[in-house]
């Protein structure tokens, strides 16, 4: 975290590997991810019990766990809302996220089922 002058004032680092239970649990059961999940659900403005709210919840639950661990709340909101939008407009889409230290990119590619076949 940086102060108003751009100087670093705080750093969080998680070293090591997550346990297998962290990769198999639902996002809202993992403390660090729960905050991001709650943020996305709140910022989306979708009622949790609506069709779209349930679809967004399913999208977040289906994302790779590493994306949930490494994305910020805003990145997760942008990606999950974009995926939700693909359900209405069937098309191919690439979601790119740059790691916060600028070392790598993470990409999720969505291809409609009718275009992704053995041919």
Backbone atoms as SQL, in Angstrom:
CREATE TABLE atoms (id INTEGER PRIMARY KEY, chain TEXT, resi INTEGER, resn TEXT, atom TEXT, x REAL, y REAL, z REAL);
INSERT INTO atoms VALUES
  (1, 'A', 1, 'UNK', 'N', 0.853, -1.178, 0.000),
  (2, 'A', 1, 'UNK', 'CA', 0.000, 0.000, 0.000),
  (3, 'A', 1, 'UNK', 'C', 0.890, 1.229, 0.000),
  (4, 'A', 2, 'UNK', 'N', 0.459, 2.250, -0.725),
  (5, 'A', 2, 'UNK', 'CA', 1.250, 3.464, -0.855),
  (6, 'A', 2, 'UNK', 'C', 0.519, 4.641, -0.216),
  (7, 'A', 3, 'UNK', 'N', 1.265, 5.590, 0.305),
  (8, 'A', 3, 'UNK', 'CA', 0.645, 6.795, 0.879),
  (9, 'A', 3, 'UNK', 'C', 0.369, 7.805, -0.234),
  (10, 'A', 4, 'UNK', 'N', -0.110, 8.975, 0.124),
  (11, 'A', 4, 'UNK', 'CA', -0.489, 10.002, -0.849),
  (12, 'A', 4, 'UNK', 'C', 0.687, 10.464, -1.710),
  (13, 'A', 5, 'UNK', 'N', 1.911, 10.340, -1.193),
  (14, 'A', 5, 'UNK', 'CA', 3.104, 10.745, -1.939),
  (15, 'A', 5, 'UNK', 'C', 3.673, 9.620, -2.792),
  (16, 'A', 6, 'UNK', 'N', 3.033, 8.452, -2.761),
  (17, 'A', 6, 'UNK', 'CA', 3.504, 7.322, -3.543),
  (18, 'A', 6, 'UNK', 'C', 4.575, 6.492, -2.887),
  (19, 'A', 7, 'UNK', 'N', 4.820, 6.743, -1.587),
  (20, 'A', 7, 'UNK', 'CA', 5.824, 5.962, -0.868),
  (21, 'A', 7, 'UNK', 'C', 5.169, 4.711, -0.284),
  (22, 'A', 8, 'UNK', 'N', 5.870, 3.572, -0.353),
  (23, 'A', 8, 'UNK', 'CA', 5.298, 2.358, 0.225),
  (24, 'A', 8, 'UNK', 'C', 5.211, 2.475, 1.752),
  (25, 'A', 9, 'UNK', 'N', 4.053, 2.113, 2.294),
  (26, 'A', 9, 'UNK', 'CA', 3.862, 2.184, 3.742),
  (27, 'A', 9, 'UNK', 'C', 3.447, 0.846, 4.345),
  (28, 'A', 10, 'UNK', 'N', 3.022, -0.089, 3.516),
  (29, 'A', 10, 'UNK', 'CA', 2.610, -1.387, 4.032),
  (30, 'A', 10, 'UNK', 'C', 2.716, -2.432, 2.931),
  (31, 'A', 11, 'UNK', 'N', 3.052, -3.637, 3.341),
  (32, 'A', 11, 'UNK', 'CA', 3.162, -4.722, 2.385),
  (33, 'A', 11, 'UNK', 'C', 2.599, -5.993, 3.011),
  (34, 'A', 12, 'UNK', 'N', 1.869, -6.760, 2.224),
  (35, 'A', 12, 'UNK', 'CA', 1.369, -8.061, 2.667),
  (36, 'A', 12, 'UNK', 'C', 1.976, -9.111, 1.751),
  (37, 'A', 13, 'UNK', 'N', 2.526, -10.144, 2.333),
  (38, 'A', 13, 'UNK', 'CA', 3.093, -11.227, 1.539),
  (39, 'A', 13, 'UNK', 'C', 2.613, -12.545, 2.115),
  (40, 'A', 14, 'UNK', 'N', 2.215, -13.422, 1.224),
  (41, 'A', 14, 'UNK', 'CA', 1.836, -14.769, 1.609),
  (42, 'A', 14, 'UNK', 'C', 2.854, -15.697, 0.985),
  (43, 'A', 15, 'UNK', 'N', 3.614, -16.365, 1.789),
  (44, 'A', 15, 'UNK', 'CA', 4.664, -17.244, 1.305),
  (45, 'A', 15, 'UNK', 'C', 4.250, -18.692, 1.497),
  (46, 'A', 16, 'UNK', 'N', 4.591, -19.508, 0.530),
  (47, 'A', 16, 'UNK', 'CA', 4.266, -20.914, 0.619),
  (48, 'A', 16, 'UNK', 'C', 3.092, -21.267, -0.261),
  (49, 'A', 17, 'UNK', 'N', 2.590, -22.445, -0.058),
  (50, 'A', 17, 'UNK', 'CA', 1.492, -22.949, -0.864),
  (51, 'A', 17, 'UNK', 'C', 0.217, -22.976, -0.035),
  (52, 'A', 18, 'UNK', 'N', -0.901, -22.822, -0.714),
  (53, 'A', 18, 'UNK', 'CA', -2.178, -22.980, -0.034),
  (54, 'A', 18, 'UNK', 'C', -2.455, -24.473, 0.119),
  (55, 'A', 19, 'UNK', 'N', -3.193, -24.822, 1.140),
  (56, 'A', 19, 'UNK', 'CA', -3.542, -26.224, 1.338),
  (57, 'A', 19, 'UNK', 'C', -4.579, -26.640, 0.303),
  (58, 'A', 20, 'UNK', 'N', -4.720, -27.925, 0.122),
  (59, 'A', 20, 'UNK', 'CA', -5.693, -28.411, -0.859),
  (60, 'A', 20, 'UNK', 'C', -7.108, -28.004, -0.478),
  (61, 'A', 21, 'UNK', 'N', -7.388, -27.865, 0.814),
  (62, 'A', 21, 'UNK', 'CA', -8.740, -27.457, 1.217),
  (63, 'A', 21, 'UNK', 'C', -9.044, -26.029, 0.770),
  (64, 'A', 22, 'UNK', 'N', -8.035, -25.167, 0.681),
  (65, 'A', 22, 'UNK', 'CA', -8.257, -23.801, 0.195),
  (66, 'A', 22, 'UNK', 'C', -8.658, -23.805, -1.274),
  (67, 'A', 23, 'UNK', 'N', -8.148, -24.760, -2.020),
  (68, 'A', 23, 'UNK', 'CA', -8.487, -24.850, -3.437),
  (69, 'A', 23, 'UNK', 'C', -9.827, -25.542, -3.679),
  (70, 'A', 24, 'UNK', 'N', -10.320, -26.265, -2.703),
  (71, 'A', 24, 'UNK', 'CA', -11.560, -27.016, -2.871),
  (72, 'A', 24, 'UNK', 'C', -12.755, -26.394, -2.169),
  (73, 'A', 25, 'UNK', 'N', -12.533, -25.385, -1.367),
  (74, 'A', 25, 'UNK', 'CA', -13.630, -24.758, -0.633),
  (75, 'A', 25, 'UNK', 'C', -14.313, -23.705, -1.488),
  (76, 'A', 26, 'UNK', 'N', -15.501, -23.363, -1.083),
  (77, 'A', 26, 'UNK', 'CA', -16.231, -22.311, -1.779),
  (78, 'A', 26, 'UNK', 'C', -15.588, -20.964, -1.450),
  (79, 'A', 27, 'UNK', 'N', -15.616, -20.028, -2.395),
  (80, 'A', 27, 'UNK', 'CA', -14.936, -18.741, -2.187),
  (81, 'A', 27, 'UNK', 'C', -15.364, -18.020, -0.911),
  (82, 'A', 28, 'UNK', 'N', -16.632, -18.081, -0.553),
  (83, 'A', 28, 'UNK', 'CA', -17.110, -17.357, 0.621),
  (84, 'A', 28, 'UNK', 'C', -16.722, -18.062, 1.918),
  (85, 'A', 29, 'UNK', 'N', -16.081, -19.236, 1.827),
  (86, 'A', 29, 'UNK', 'CA', -15.584, -19.936, 3.012),
  (87, 'A', 29, 'UNK', 'C', -14.092, -19.703, 3.238),
  (88, 'A', 30, 'UNK', 'N', -13.430, -18.977, 2.342),
  (89, 'A', 30, 'UNK', 'CA', -11.996, -18.690, 2.445),
  (90, 'A', 30, 'UNK', 'C', -11.867, -17.227, 2.867),
  (91, 'A', 31, 'UNK', 'N', -11.349, -16.955, 4.063),
  (92, 'A', 31, 'UNK', 'CA', -11.367, -15.579, 4.590),
  (93, 'A', 31, 'UNK', 'C', -10.854, -14.510, 3.644),
  (94, 'A', 32, 'UNK', 'N', -9.702, -14.684, 3.029),
  (95, 'A', 32, 'UNK', 'CA', -9.146, -13.627, 2.171),
  (96, 'A', 32, 'UNK', 'C', -9.979, -13.441, 0.905),
  (97, 'A', 33, 'UNK', 'N', -10.568, -14.504, 0.423),
  (98, 'A', 33, 'UNK', 'CA', -11.377, -14.442, -0.793),
  (99, 'A', 33, 'UNK', 'C', -12.793, -13.962, -0.473),
  (100, 'A', 34, 'UNK', 'N', -13.282, -14.250, 0.712),
  (101, 'A', 34, 'UNK', 'CA', -14.631, -13.840, 1.107),
  (102, 'A', 34, 'UNK', 'C', -14.811, -12.329, 0.983),
  (103, 'A', 35, 'UNK', 'N', -13.794, -11.578, 1.365),
  (104, 'A', 35, 'UNK', 'CA', -13.864, -10.118, 1.262),
  (105, 'A', 35, 'UNK', 'C', -14.035, -9.690, -0.192),
  (106, 'A', 36, 'UNK', 'N', -13.323, -10.321, -1.098),
  (107, 'A', 36, 'UNK', 'CA', -13.431, -9.988, -2.522),
  (108, 'A', 36, 'UNK', 'C', -14.779, -10.426, -3.079),
  (109, 'A', 37, 'UNK', 'N', -15.231, -11.601, -2.654),
  (110, 'A', 37, 'UNK', 'CA', -16.538, -12.096, -3.086),
  (111, 'A', 37, 'UNK', 'C', -17.634, -11.124, -2.640),
  (112, 'A', 38, 'UNK', 'N', -17.610, -10.723, -1.367),
  (113, 'A', 38, 'UNK', 'CA', -18.603, -9.775, -0.848),
  (114, 'A', 38, 'UNK', 'C', -18.541, -8.449, -1.612),
  (115, 'A', 39, 'UNK', 'N', -17.331, -7.996, -1.922),
  (116, 'A', 39, 'UNK', 'CA', -17.138, -6.751, -2.661),
  (117, 'A', 39, 'UNK', 'C', -17.793, -6.850, -4.041),
  (118, 'A', 40, 'UNK', 'N', -17.526, -7.935, -4.742),
  (119, 'A', 40, 'UNK', 'CA', -18.081, -8.116, -6.085),
  (120, 'A', 40, 'UNK', 'C', -19.596, -8.167, -6.038),
  (121, 'A', 41, 'UNK', 'N', -20.141, -8.924, -5.106),
  (122, 'A', 41, 'UNK', 'CA', -21.597, -9.047, -5.021),
  (123, 'A', 41, 'UNK', 'C', -22.237, -7.695, -4.691),
  (124, 'A', 42, 'UNK', 'N', -21.607, -6.939, -3.808),
  (125, 'A', 42, 'UNK', 'CA', -22.155, -5.626, -3.433),
  (126, 'A', 42, 'UNK', 'C', -22.061, -4.642, -4.594),
  (127, 'A', 43, 'UNK', 'N', -20.883, -4.563, -5.210),
  (128, 'A', 43, 'UNK', 'CA', -20.671, -3.592, -6.289),
  (129, 'A', 43, 'UNK', 'C', -21.465, -3.933, -7.553),
  (130, 'A', 44, 'UNK', 'N', -21.807, -5.200, -7.740),
  (131, 'A', 44, 'UNK', 'CA', -22.566, -5.583, -8.926),
  (132, 'A', 44, 'UNK', 'C', -23.977, -5.009, -8.880),
  (133, 'A', 45, 'UNK', 'N', -24.484, -4.786, -7.666),
  (134, 'A', 45, 'UNK', 'CA', -25.837, -4.261, -7.525),
  (135, 'A', 45, 'UNK', 'C', -26.923, -5.294, -7.776),
  (136, 'A', 46, 'UNK', 'N', -26.536, -6.544, -7.962),
  (137, 'A', 46, 'UNK', 'CA', -27.510, -7.595, -8.236),
  (138, 'A', 46, 'UNK', 'C', -28.030, -8.189, -6.934),
  (139, 'A', 47, 'UNK', 'N', -29.334, -8.340, -6.799),
  (140, 'A', 47, 'UNK', 'CA', -29.864, -9.019, -5.611),
  (141, 'A', 47, 'UNK', 'C', -29.345, -10.458, -5.569),
  (142, 'A', 48, 'UNK', 'N', -28.901, -10.897, -4.405),
  (143, 'A', 48, 'UNK', 'CA', -28.285, -12.222, -4.272),
  (144, 'A', 48, 'UNK', 'C', -29.219, -13.350, -4.701),
  (145, 'A', 49, 'UNK', 'N', -30.515, -13.181, -4.519),
  (146, 'A', 49, 'UNK', 'CA', -31.457, -14.250, -4.859),
  (147, 'A', 49, 'UNK', 'C', -32.043, -14.120, -6.259),
  (148, 'A', 50, 'UNK', 'N', -31.596, -13.131, -7.032),
  (149, 'A', 50, 'UNK', 'CA', -32.083, -12.982, -8.398),
  (150, 'A', 50, 'UNK', 'C', -31.375, -13.981, -9.307),
  (151, 'A', 51, 'UNK', 'N', -31.917, -14.150, -10.493),
  (152, 'A', 51, 'UNK', 'CA', -31.298, -15.055, -11.466),
  (153, 'A', 51, 'UNK', 'C', -29.867, -14.614, -11.772),
  (154, 'A', 52, 'UNK', 'N', -29.684, -13.326, -12.034),
  (155, 'A', 52, 'UNK', 'CA', -28.347, -12.812, -12.360),
  (156, 'A', 52, 'UNK', 'C', -27.411, -12.871, -11.157),
  (157, 'A', 53, 'UNK', 'N', -27.941, -12.614, -9.959),
  (158, 'A', 53, 'UNK', 'CA', -27.129, -12.703, -8.750),
  (159, 'A', 53, 'UNK', 'C', -26.622, -14.113, -8.518),
  (160, 'A', 54, 'UNK', 'N', -27.482, -15.097, -8.737),
  (161, 'A', 54, 'UNK', 'CA', -27.081, -16.506, -8.590),
  (162, 'A', 54, 'UNK', 'C', -26.080, -16.894, -9.673),
  (163, 'A', 55, 'UNK', 'N', -26.275, -16.372, -10.878),
  (164, 'A', 55, 'UNK', 'CA', -25.334, -16.664, -11.961),
  (165, 'A', 55, 'UNK', 'C', -23.956, -16.078, -11.647),
  (166, 'A', 56, 'UNK', 'N', -23.925, -14.858, -11.113),
  (167, 'A', 56, 'UNK', 'CA', -22.650, -14.240, -10.747),
  (168, 'A', 56, 'UNK', 'C', -21.968, -15.034, -9.637),
  (169, 'A', 57, 'UNK', 'N', -22.732, -15.480, -8.683),
  (170, 'A', 57, 'UNK', 'CA', -22.182, -16.302, -7.590),
  (171, 'A', 57, 'UNK', 'C', -21.560, -17.576, -8.158),
  (172, 'A', 58, 'UNK', 'N', -22.248, -18.200, -9.106),
  (173, 'A', 58, 'UNK', 'CA', -21.735, -19.424, -9.726),
  (174, 'A', 58, 'UNK', 'C', -20.446, -19.144, -10.512),
  (175, 'A', 59, 'UNK', 'N', -20.405, -18.013, -11.207),
  (176, 'A', 59, 'UNK', 'CA', -19.210, -17.639, -11.968),
  (177, 'A', 59, 'UNK', 'C', -18.011, -17.504, -11.038),
  (178, 'A', 60, 'UNK', 'N', -18.199, -16.799, -9.933),
  (179, 'A', 60, 'UNK', 'CA', -17.104, -16.616, -8.972),
  (180, 'A', 60, 'UNK', 'C', -16.673, -17.958, -8.401),
  (181, 'A', 61, 'UNK', 'N', -17.645, -18.805, -8.106),
  (182, 'A', 61, 'UNK', 'CA', -17.331, -20.123, -7.546),
  (183, 'A', 61, 'UNK', 'C', -16.577, -20.997, -8.545),
  (184, 'A', 62, 'UNK', 'N', -16.800, -20.766, -9.842),
  (185, 'A', 62, 'UNK', 'CA', -16.187, -21.593, -10.883),
  (186, 'A', 62, 'UNK', 'C', -14.818, -21.095, -11.342),
  (187, 'A', 63, 'UNK', 'N', -14.462, -19.873, -10.991),
  (188, 'A', 63, 'UNK', 'CA', -13.169, -19.334, -11.418),
  (189, 'A', 63, 'UNK', 'C', -12.017, -20.120, -10.784),
  (190, 'A', 64, 'UNK', 'N', -10.885, -20.171, -11.476),
  (191, 'A', 64, 'UNK', 'CA', -9.712, -20.817, -10.866),
  (192, 'A', 64, 'UNK', 'C', -9.366, -20.135, -9.541),
  (193, 'A', 65, 'UNK', 'N', -9.065, -20.920, -8.554),
  (194, 'A', 65, 'UNK', 'CA', -8.790, -20.380, -7.214),
  (195, 'A', 65, 'UNK', 'C', -7.617, -19.408, -7.223),
  (196, 'A', 66, 'UNK', 'N', -6.625, -19.643, -8.054),
  (197, 'A', 66, 'UNK', 'CA', -5.493, -18.713, -8.113),
  (198, 'A', 66, 'UNK', 'C', -5.953, -17.326, -8.551),
  (199, 'A', 67, 'UNK', 'N', -6.945, -17.257, -9.437),
  (200, 'A', 67, 'UNK', 'CA', -7.490, -15.957, -9.831),
  (201, 'A', 67, 'UNK', 'C', -8.154, -15.281, -8.643),
  (202, 'A', 68, 'UNK', 'N', -8.840, -16.053, -7.833),
  (203, 'A', 68, 'UNK', 'CA', -9.502, -15.480, -6.659),
  (204, 'A', 68, 'UNK', 'C', -8.488, -14.995, -5.632),
  (205, 'A', 69, 'UNK', 'N', -7.400, -15.716, -5.471),
  (206, 'A', 69, 'UNK', 'CA', -6.376, -15.336, -4.506),
  (207, 'A', 69, 'UNK', 'C', -5.587, -14.119, -4.975),
  (208, 'A', 70, 'UNK', 'N', -5.334, -14.011, -6.273),
  (209, 'A', 70, 'UNK', 'CA', -4.417, -12.996, -6.783),
  (210, 'A', 70, 'UNK', 'C', -5.093, -11.735, -7.305),
  (211, 'A', 71, 'UNK', 'N', -6.362, -11.789, -7.619),
  (212, 'A', 71, 'UNK', 'CA', -7.071, -10.624, -8.157),
  (213, 'A', 71, 'UNK', 'C', -7.462, -9.655, -7.050),
  (214, 'A', 72, 'UNK', 'N', -7.506, -8.390, -7.390),
  (215, 'A', 72, 'UNK', 'CA', -8.084, -7.404, -6.474),
  (216, 'A', 72, 'UNK', 'C', -9.605, -7.481, -6.613),
  (217, 'A', 73, 'UNK', 'N', -10.313, -6.813, -5.726),
  (218, 'A', 73, 'UNK', 'CA', -11.767, -6.786, -5.806),
  (219, 'A', 73, 'UNK', 'C', -12.254, -6.215, -7.124),
  (220, 'A', 74, 'UNK', 'N', -11.627, -5.116, -7.575),
  (221, 'A', 74, 'UNK', 'CA', -12.026, -4.498, -8.839),
  (222, 'A', 74, 'UNK', 'C', -11.731, -5.397, -10.037),
  (223, 'A', 75, 'UNK', 'N', -10.593, -6.084, -10.022),
  (224, 'A', 75, 'UNK', 'CA', -10.262, -7.002, -11.114),
  (225, 'A', 75, 'UNK', 'C', -11.254, -8.154, -11.160),
  (226, 'A', 76, 'UNK', 'N', -11.580, -8.676, -9.987),
  (227, 'A', 76, 'UNK', 'CA', -12.532, -9.775, -9.915),
  (228, 'A', 76, 'UNK', 'C', -13.922, -9.332, -10.363),
  (229, 'A', 77, 'UNK', 'N', -14.305, -8.126, -10.003),
  (230, 'A', 77, 'UNK', 'CA', -15.594, -7.580, -10.436),
  (231, 'A', 77, 'UNK', 'C', -15.627, -7.439, -11.952),
  (232, 'A', 78, 'UNK', 'N', -14.583, -6.884, -12.533),
  (233, 'A', 78, 'UNK', 'CA', -14.513, -6.680, -13.981),
  (234, 'A', 78, 'UNK', 'C', -14.589, -8.019, -14.725),
  (235, 'A', 79, 'UNK', 'N', -13.825, -9.003, -14.255),
  (236, 'A', 79, 'UNK', 'CA', -13.813, -10.310, -14.921),
  (237, 'A', 79, 'UNK', 'C', -15.148, -11.021, -14.771),
  (238, 'A', 80, 'UNK', 'N', -15.658, -11.112, -13.559),
  (239, 'A', 80, 'UNK', 'CA', -16.901, -11.860, -13.334),
  (240, 'A', 80, 'UNK', 'C', -18.092, -11.183, -14.012),
  (241, 'A', 81, 'UNK', 'N', -18.147, -9.862, -14.003),
  (242, 'A', 81, 'UNK', 'CA', -19.227, -9.156, -14.702),
  (243, 'A', 81, 'UNK', 'C', -19.105, -9.355, -16.211),
  (244, 'A', 82, 'UNK', 'N', -17.888, -9.387, -16.715),
  (245, 'A', 82, 'UNK', 'CA', -17.674, -9.648, -18.141),
  (246, 'A', 82, 'UNK', 'C', -18.115, -11.035, -18.541),
  (247, 'A', 83, 'UNK', 'N', -17.837, -12.014, -17.694),
  (248, 'A', 83, 'UNK', 'CA', -18.265, -13.387, -17.959),
  (249, 'A', 83, 'UNK', 'C', -19.787, -13.471, -17.911),
  (250, 'A', 84, 'UNK', 'N', -20.387, -12.792, -16.949),
  (251, 'A', 84, 'UNK', 'CA', -21.849, -12.763, -16.852),
  (252, 'A', 84, 'UNK', 'C', -22.453, -12.189, -18.132),
  (253, 'A', 85, 'UNK', 'N', -21.836, -11.161, -18.673),
  (254, 'A', 85, 'UNK', 'CA', -22.309, -10.561, -19.914),
  (255, 'A', 85, 'UNK', 'C', -22.220, -11.500, -21.102),
  (256, 'A', 86, 'UNK', 'N', -21.292, -12.446, -21.066),
  (257, 'A', 86, 'UNK', 'CA', -21.156, -13.405, -22.163),
  (258, 'A', 86, 'UNK', 'C', -22.342, -14.358, -22.244),
  (259, 'A', 87, 'UNK', 'N', -23.063, -14.525, -21.161),
  (260, 'A', 87, 'UNK', 'CA', -24.217, -15.416, -21.172),
  (261, 'A', 87, 'UNK', 'C', -25.344, -14.831, -22.018),
  (262, 'A', 88, 'UNK', 'N', -25.360, -13.519, -22.163),
  (263, 'A', 88, 'UNK', 'CA', -26.395, -12.878, -22.970),
  (264, 'A', 88, 'UNK', 'C', -25.949, -12.687, -24.417),
  (265, 'A', 89, 'UNK', 'N', -24.666, -12.381, -24.609),
  (266, 'A', 89, 'UNK', 'CA', -24.108, -12.235, -25.954),
  (267, 'A', 89, 'UNK', 'C', -23.046, -13.293, -26.135),
  (268, 'A', 90, 'UNK', 'N', -23.396, -14.359, -26.828),
  (269, 'A', 90, 'UNK', 'CA', -22.472, -15.474, -27.009),
  (270, 'A', 90, 'UNK', 'C', -21.384, -15.054, -27.988),
  (271, 'A', 91, 'UNK', 'N', -20.164, -14.969, -27.482),
  (272, 'A', 91, 'UNK', 'CA', -19.014, -14.616, -28.305),
  (273, 'A', 91, 'UNK', 'C', -17.742, -15.041, -27.583),
  (274, 'A', 92, 'UNK', 'N', -16.651, -15.032, -28.309),
  (275, 'A', 92, 'UNK', 'CA', -15.353, -15.345, -27.701),
  (276, 'A', 92, 'UNK', 'C', -14.844, -14.113, -26.976),
  (277, 'A', 93, 'UNK', 'N', -14.120, -14.332, -25.897),
  (278, 'A', 93, 'UNK', 'CA', -13.587, -13.192, -25.142),
  (279, 'A', 93, 'UNK', 'C', -12.355, -13.638, -24.361),
  (280, 'A', 94, 'UNK', 'N', -11.389, -12.735, -24.288),
  (281, 'A', 94, 'UNK', 'CA', -10.167, -12.947, -23.523),
  (282, 'A', 94, 'UNK', 'C', -10.167, -11.969, -22.353),
  (283, 'A', 95, 'UNK', 'N', -9.960, -12.480, -21.158),
  (284, 'A', 95, 'UNK', 'CA', -9.837, -11.648, -19.963),
  (285, 'A', 95, 'UNK', 'C', -8.389, -11.724, -19.506),
  (286, 'A', 96, 'UNK', 'N', -7.716, -10.573, -19.515),
  (287, 'A', 96, 'UNK', 'CA', -6.312, -10.506, -19.094),
  (288, 'A', 96, 'UNK', 'C', -6.201, -9.756, -17.775),
  (289, 'A', 97, 'UNK', 'N', -5.331, -10.251, -16.939),
  (290, 'A', 97, 'UNK', 'CA', -5.055, -9.581, -15.670),
  (291, 'A', 97, 'UNK', 'C', -3.551, -9.585, -15.467),
  (292, 'A', 98, 'UNK', 'N', -2.994, -8.412, -15.228),
  (293, 'A', 98, 'UNK', 'CA', -1.553, -8.315, -14.960),
  (294, 'A', 98, 'UNK', 'C', -1.324, -8.446, -13.470),
  (295, 'A', 99, 'UNK', 'N', -0.352, -9.225, -13.105),
  (296, 'A', 99, 'UNK', 'CA', -0.055, -9.399, -11.682),
  (297, 'A', 99, 'UNK', 'C', 0.391, -8.062, -11.096),
  (298, 'A', 100, 'UNK', 'N', 0.113, -7.861, -9.822),
  (299, 'A', 100, 'UNK', 'CA', 0.341, -6.540, -9.214),
  (300, 'A', 100, 'UNK', 'C', 1.799, -6.113, -9.191),
  (301, 'A', 101, 'UNK', 'N', 2.723, -7.041, -9.386),
  (302, 'A', 101, 'UNK', 'CA', 4.142, -6.682, -9.426),
  (303, 'A', 101, 'UNK', 'C', 4.664, -6.584, -10.860),
  (304, 'A', 102, 'UNK', 'N', 3.801, -6.785, -11.829),
  (305, 'A', 102, 'UNK', 'CA', 4.179, -6.659, -13.227),
  (306, 'A', 102, 'UNK', 'C', 5.046, -7.786, -13.749),
  (307, 'A', 103, 'UNK', 'N', 5.011, -8.936, -13.098),
  (308, 'A', 103, 'UNK', 'CA', 5.867, -10.048, -13.507),
  (309, 'A', 103, 'UNK', 'C', 5.217, -10.958, -14.540),
  (310, 'A', 104, 'UNK', 'N', 3.898, -11.067, -14.538),
  (311, 'A', 104, 'UNK', 'CA', 3.238, -11.970, -15.467),
  (312, 'A', 104, 'UNK', 'C', 1.810, -11.509, -15.730),
  (313, 'A', 105, 'UNK', 'N', 1.207, -12.119, -16.729),
  (314, 'A', 105, 'UNK', 'CA', -0.190, -11.902, -17.052),
  (315, 'A', 105, 'UNK', 'C', -0.937, -13.209, -16.838),
  (316, 'A', 106, 'UNK', 'N', -2.165, -13.096, -16.447),
  (317, 'A', 106, 'UNK', 'CA', -3.039, -14.252, -16.336),
  (318, 'A', 106, 'UNK', 'C', -4.139, -14.060, -17.362),
  (319, 'A', 107, 'UNK', 'N', -4.457, -15.096, -18.104),
  (320, 'A', 107, 'UNK', 'CA', -5.484, -14.985, -19.129),
  (321, 'A', 107, 'UNK', 'C', -6.535, -16.060, -19.006),
  (322, 'A', 108, 'UNK', 'N', -7.783, -15.669, -19.142),
  (323, 'A', 108, 'UNK', 'CA', -8.899, -16.599, -19.205),
  (324, 'A', 108, 'UNK', 'C', -9.554, -16.408, -20.563),
  (325, 'A', 109, 'UNK', 'N', -9.712, -17.479, -21.305),
  (326, 'A', 109, 'UNK', 'CA', -10.307, -17.415, -22.629),
  (327, 'A', 109, 'UNK', 'C', -11.648, -18.127, -22.606),
  (328, 'A', 110, 'UNK', 'N', -12.672, -17.445, -23.072),
  (329, 'A', 110, 'UNK', 'CA', -14.003, -18.031, -23.176),
  (330, 'A', 110, 'UNK', 'C', -14.348, -18.157, -24.652),
  (331, 'A', 111, 'UNK', 'N', -14.694, -19.379, -25.051),
  (332, 'A', 111, 'UNK', 'CA', -15.053, -19.673, -26.432),
  (333, 'A', 111, 'UNK', 'C', -16.417, -20.346, -26.416),
  (334, 'A', 112, 'UNK', 'N', -17.355, -19.856, -27.235),
  (335, 'A', 112, 'UNK', 'CA', -18.673, -20.497, -27.276),
  (336, 'A', 112, 'UNK', 'C', -18.561, -21.971, -27.657),
  (337, 'A', 113, 'UNK', 'N', -19.402, -22.769, -27.086),
  (338, 'A', 113, 'UNK', 'CA', -19.365, -24.215, -27.288),
  (339, 'A', 113, 'UNK', 'C', -19.484, -24.590, -28.767),
  (340, 'A', 114, 'UNK', 'N', -20.304, -23.858, -29.528),
  (341, 'A', 114, 'UNK', 'CA', -20.478, -24.211, -30.937),
  (342, 'A', 114, 'UNK', 'C', -19.234, -23.921, -31.784),
  (343, 'A', 115, 'UNK', 'N', -18.332, -23.072, -31.296),
  (344, 'A', 115, 'UNK', 'CA', -17.079, -22.797, -32.018),
  (345, 'A', 115, 'UNK', 'C', -15.927, -23.671, -31.531),
  (346, 'A', 116, 'UNK', 'N', -16.082, -24.248, -30.380),
  (347, 'A', 116, 'UNK', 'CA', -15.030, -25.082, -29.795),
  (348, 'A', 116, 'UNK', 'C', -15.434, -26.544, -29.975),
  (349, 'A', 117, 'UNK', 'N', -14.951, -27.144, -31.061),
  (350, 'A', 117, 'UNK', 'CA', -15.307, -28.530, -31.336),
  (351, 'A', 117, 'UNK', 'C', -14.108, -29.251, -31.952),
  (352, 'A', 118, 'UNK', 'N', -14.297, -30.467, -32.347),
  (353, 'A', 118, 'UNK', 'CA', -13.180, -31.260, -32.866),
  (354, 'A', 118, 'UNK', 'C', -12.660, -30.740, -34.192),
  (355, 'A', 119, 'UNK', 'N', -13.478, -30.012, -34.950),
  (356, 'A', 119, 'UNK', 'CA', -13.002, -29.436, -36.220),
  (357, 'A', 119, 'UNK', 'C', -12.038, -28.294, -35.944);
